[in-house]
Amino acid sequence: MTSKKSRTSVSRIKTGSFERRLSLTRAGLFAGTRMATHMATNLFSSREKREERHRKMLSSQARYLVDELGKLKGSVVKIGQVMALYGEHFLPEEVTEALHTLEDQTTSLAWPSIEKVLAKELGSDRLAQLDVDPEPIGSASLGQVHRAVRRSDGLEIVLKVQYPGVDTAVDSDLNAVAQILKVGRFVSMGPEFNEWLEEVRTMMHREVDYALEARTTEHFRKMLEGDDRFVVPRILPEYSTRHVMASTYESGWPVSSEKVASLSLERRSALGRAALELFFRELFEWGEIQTDPNFGNYRIRIAEEAGTDNDQIVLLDFGAVQQYPESFLEPVQEMIRASYEQDLEQVIEGGTKLHFMNETWPEDVLRRFGEVCMSVLEPLAPANSDWPDYAVNEQGQYRWKQSDLPSRVARQAARSAISRYFRIPPKEFVFLNRKLIGVYTFIAVLRAEFNGEDLLRGYLYKNDGTAGTATGD
């Protein structure tokens, strides 16, 4: 959710299926008509002009679509945000860029409407036990967060309140958005897109299931109990329902704040290592991964302010946790191990098992793709002379921010023939890849400097007694 700042509010959200469907249908028909007219008038232009005009039309269409989605709020905006994050394999770049602007919307629902939801969900007696701040500290597409104080003991809590009607609008909203993309000719509908769309549907239903999120939050809190590097809010079931989730208020600074940036390199690096190790625990031990990389889901608690021995990462949102089966996790772990050991053949074999490489591809394309996959593990590999000078400090530690790794990997992929053969990866890999990028970015924003090899090696060889004998150790 967005942090508290100046924002506008609305008195209601269009949640009636008819009015939402009517708005979306109008948007789709208008977009389709504009695209058809554009294609007809562009038919006799030169190839260069056709491509240039087509890109401009896509950008124009995408901005129009985003404007219409933004007016509706609710699940339709969340769907657009999810598509912006995970749709790069299906949607034109112009469309994903426009959809990313939905993340900047901070319109909240006016307090009288939220108060009605709280009164309905909690009942007058329980609501009377709380002093609720009418001004939200965060708002998003599906709901908003209000601070409150329990009158009996002064306990500070937060109430995550779902906008009325968004949970019942998920299916119709997703179907309508998919139809707009089809009518507006933004995407070619096919089995891979349909499968991915169903995964988005499943994700959306999880996002609006506050009871599930409450259970998942408690589950992660218990798994991280005793690890003083992390703080997970405690759920208060007496104030939680299907549409309201109550938890303890946990203070902290935004990851990108000046307060966090002013911490010493040693402290920022310790936070980065903690974030990386949490990801490894999710991947190698739990098989449950928080796949939403939004920085609003994290806060940094400064040791001096909290009276703790070390700085802590506050984990705030567990609505996008995904469980992965062993049939997917094992090939992923094998591929990571092969990348670490610089075993290109095994990397290619792992990519083939995961169905985003194909053994029928030319040998040089397979090898290039395998090399790109291996390069992603650069900060987790044994330190070597192949690292760019600017990616290493005087102590031989990896500089996550200065390394510019994502851009270098992207350029490496673009220079090869991969794009002509690359197929849409399995949906699980799309979400896992986004998580990995999120972790890398989190560490880069902290401007941490450390080598991740020892952490990765500890998980790769945890059960085979070879943690200290890996290739390159």
N, C-alpha and C positions, 0 to 999 in steps of 0.2 A: 504494500500500500504506500501511497505517497505520504511524505512527511507533512506536518502541519505548516501551512503557509496560507497566504491570502488566496481565497478561492470564491467562486460564485456558488450559489446553491439553487436547487430547483424544488418545487413543491411536490412534484410527483414524477414517476417514471412510467413511460408507456409500457405496461406489462400485459395488457389485454391482447390475446392472440390475434384478434381481427385487426386492431389498429396497428400493431407491429407488422403484421403480414402485409397490410396495405402499404405502409411506408416502404418496406423492403421491396415489394413488388414494383412500386413506382420507380424506385431507384434502379432496379434491374432492367426494367423495360426502357427507361431513359438511356441507361448505359449501353444496352444492346442496340438501340436505334442509332445512337451516336457512332458506335463502332461500325455498324453496317454502312452508314453514310460515308464514314471515313474510308472504308475499304473500297467502296465504289468509286469515290472521287480520286483515290490514290492509284487506281488500277493502271493508268497509262503513264505514270511518272517513272523516272529512271530508278534503278535499283537503290542507289545511294539516297536519293530523295525519299523513296518509299520507306527505307529503314529509318531515316531521320524523322520523318513525319509519324511513323508508327510508334517510335519511342516517345515522341511528344504527346501523341494521343493516349498512349498507355499511362503516362504520368498524369495527364489531365483527367483521364477516367478514374485512376486510382485515387486522386485527391477528391474527386466528386464522391466516390464510394465511401471514403473515410469520413467525409463531412456528414454523409447520411447516416453512417453507423454511429458516429459520435452523438448525433441528436437523440438516439434511442437509449443510450446507456445500457445498463444491465448486462445480461450474458452475451448479447450480440457484440458489445465492445470487447469483452474478454475473449471472445472467439477471434476477433480481429487481432488482438494482441498476441494470442497463441499462434495464429497463423504467421504473424510477423516474425516470431521467434523461431518457429520450426518449419516454415513453409518455403525455405529457399530452394528446396529440391523440386517444388511444384509450381511456384508462382514466379512471374517475371520480377526482375530486380526492382523495377519501378513501382510495382505493387507492394512488395515487402517494405520498401523505403517509406511509402506513404502510410502503410499500416503501423509502422513504428511510431508515428506521430500520435497514435491513440494513447500511447503510454504517458503522454504529457498532460492528459486531461485530468483535472482535479475538481471537477464539479461535484458537489456533495448534495445529499438530500436534506431539505430543511428540517430543523429540529422537531416541529409539530408532527411531521410524518414519521420520524424515527421514534418519537415518544409513543406514538400509537402502536408501533411494532413492539416496543418493549413492554407496554402495558398488556398487550394481547398475549405475548409469549411468556412473560414472567408472572403476570397477575399483579394486582394492585398492592397486595401485602408484601411480596418479595421486592417489588420495585421501590416501595416506600423505605426499604432497608438501606437504599443506596442514594447517595448524592451524585447525580450524573452531570458531567459538564456538557452543556448543549453544543459546544463547539467541538467538532471532530478533530482528532489529532492525525487522522489519516483517512483518505477516501480512495476508493477504487471502483472498478466497474460493477462488482457484485455486492459491495457493501461498504460500510465505513466503521471506523473505530472511535469510541468515546472513552475518555478516562472517567473513573468513578471512585468514590470512597465509601467503604462500608461503615455505616454510622456506629455500629456496636463496638468496633475496635480500631477504626481508622485505617484498615487495610486498603492499600491502593490497588485498584484492579483496572482492567480494560475490558470493554464490551465490544465485541466484533458483531455488528448488526447487519444482517442480510437485507437487501432491498426487497420490498414485498413483490412477490410474483416471479422473481428471476429464476427460481428453481424449476418452476413449471414451464418456463419459456425456452429452456435449453434446446430441446429437440427441434421445435419449430424454428427457432432462431438459426440453429446450425444448418438446417435444411434450406432455409431462405438464403443464407449467405452463400452456401454452395451453389444454389440456383443462380444467384447474381453473378458469381464467378463464371458460371457456364454461359449465361445469356450475354454477359459483357465480354465474353471471349478472352477472359484472363487466364484460363487454364483448360487443358484438355482432360476431360474426365476419363479415367481409366481405372483398372483394378488397383494399381498402386495408390492412386489418389484416393479412391474410395476406402481402401484399407486404412490409410492415414487419417482420413476424415472420421472414421469410426473410432480411431484411437483418440482423436480430439474430443469426440462425443463422450467417451469414457472418462477422459480427464475432466471435462466440464462437469459431469455428474459428480465426480469426486470433489471438485472445487465448491459446489453448492451444498455438499453434505457436511454440515458443521459438526454433526455427531461423530462422523468418521474422523474429521480433522482433530476433534478433541481427544479421541482414543489414540490417534497417531501421535499427537503431541505428548501425551502421557507416556506412550510407549518409548519414544525417543528420550524423554526426560529420565526414565528409569534406566535405559541403556547407557546414558551418559552420566548417571549418578556416580559421584566419586571422582570424576574428571573435572578438576577445578578450572580448566581452560574454557569450559563452555557453560552457558546458562540457558536453560529451557524453562519457559513460564509454567507454573502449576495451574492446571485446569480447576475451576470451581464449579462442580456439577450442579450445585444448588441454584446457580444463576445461568445455566446453560440449557439450551433447547435445540431443536432442529434448525432454528434460524438466528439464534444468538449463542455466541461462544464467549464465556467469561474466563479470564485468566489473570494471574498476578501481573501487576505492572512491573516491567523490568527495564530500568533506565540504561541508556547507552548513547554513544555518539555515532552519527553516520560514518560509514567506512571512509568516505571521501572528505571528511571534515578536516579543518585546519588543526583541530585538537588532536586528531589521530596522526596527522602528518607530522606534528611536532614531537611525537615520541621518538626515542632513539632508534637507530637502525637495528640494534639488537632486539628491542622490544617489538618493533614492526615485523622483523623476521620471525620471531617466536610466534606471533599471531598467524603469519603466513604458513609456517610449518604446521600449526594446529589445524588450519583450514584444509591443508593438503592431506594430513593424516585422517581427518574426519571423512574425507572423500574415499580414502583407501578402506576405511572400516566399513563404509556403506557398500563399497563394491566387492571387497574380498571376504567380509565376515557376515554382514547382515543381509545383503541382497535387496536392500531397501534404500532408495536414493531419492533425496529431495531434488527434483529436476528443474525447479524454477530458479534461474540465476539472478533474479531481480535483487539488487543491492538493498532495497527496502526491507528485505526479509532478514537483514543482519544489522546488529549494532555492536559497537566496541565499548566495553566498560573499562574505564581507566582504573588501575589498581589503587592509586592514591585517593580517588574519589569514593571508591567502594570499600576501602579498608581491607582489601584482599592482597595476597602475596604476589599475584601477577595479573596482567591484563586478561580480559575474558571476551569471548565472542558470544553475543546474545543471539540465539536462534529463535526467530519470531513466527515463522509461517510453515506449516506442515500440510498445506492443502494440496500440494503437487507431488507428494511422495509416491514413487512407483516401486512396485515389487517385481523383481525379475526372476524368471525360472532358471534353474541350473543349465538347461539346454541352451540358453543364451549366454549366461555368465561364464561358463567354462571355456567356450571358444574365445570370448573376449579376454579372459585372463591368460589363456594360452598365447594369444596374439600379443598381449602386452609383454609377456615373458620372452617371447621370440624377438620382439623389438629391442628389449633390454639386452638380450644376448647377441644382437646383431645377426640373427638367423633369418636372412631374407626369405628363404624358401618356406620356412614355417610361418612367417608373416603372411605370405601369399596364400598359403594353405588355410590359415585362419580367416583371412578375408573372403576366401571362397566358401568356407563353411558358413560364414555369416551372410552370404548371398549379396555382397556388394562388390565382389570381384567375380569374374567368370573365367574358368579355365580355358575357354575357347578364345580368349583375347590373345593378341600377339604377345610373344614373350617379353619384348621390350616395354610394352605398356604395363604388363603385370609387374615387372621389376620396378618401373618408375613409380607405380602406385604404391608398391610395398615400401619403397624408399621414402615416399611422402608420409606414409603412416609411421615409419620409424622416426622420422624427424620430429614428429609431435612430442616424442619422449625426450627431446634434447635436455630439458632441465632436470630430468630424472635419471639420466644416463651417467656412467662414470665420466668424470671430467677428462676432457681430451683436447688435443690441439685443433680439432675441427670447429670448436666453438669460436664464434667471432670475438675479436679482442674486446669490443664494446659490451659484450655480454658477460664479461668476467671482471670481478674486482681484483684488487691487489692480493687478496688472500685466496684467490682461486675460487671464489664463490659466485654462483650464478646470479646475475642481475635481471630479475624477472621483468621489470619495466623496460629497461634499456635494451633488452635482447630483441624486442620487436618480433618475437617468434611467430605470432599468428599471421602477420603480413608476409614474412619470409616463406612460411609454408604455403600460403595462398599463391604467392608468385611462383614458387616451385611447381605447384600443381598446374598453374596456368601455362607455364612454359612447355609442359609435356603434352602428350596426345590423350591424356586421361579423360578430358571432358567429352571427347567423342565416343568414349566407351562406357564411361561411368554410368551406372544404373542407380535408380533410387534405392538407398539403403533400407534395411528393415526398420520398421517404426521404432523399435526399441533402441536401435543404434542412433537414430536421430536425436532422441531425448538424452541419451547418455553422452553423446558428443557435445550437445549444448551444455550439459552439466560440467564437462571437462573444461570447456571454454570459459564458463562462468568461474570455475575455481582458479584457473590461470589468471583471469582478469582481476579477480579479487586480490590475489597475491601481488599482481602488478600495481594495482591502485595503492596498495600498502607500501609500494616501493621496497619490498623485501629483497634481501640478498642471501641466498642459501642454496645448497645443493640438495636436491630431493632424493638422491640415489639411495642413501641409507634407509630412508622411510620405505621406498618402493621395494628394495631388496628384502626388507624385513617381512613384507607381506607376500612377496613372490615365493620365498623359500621357507616360509614359516613352519611348514609341516614336514619338510624333507631333510632337515639337518644340514643344509648346504648354504645357510644364510651368509656365510663369509667366504664362499668359494665360487661365486658367480663369475662369469667371464667379465674381465675388465676390472675386477675388484682389486 
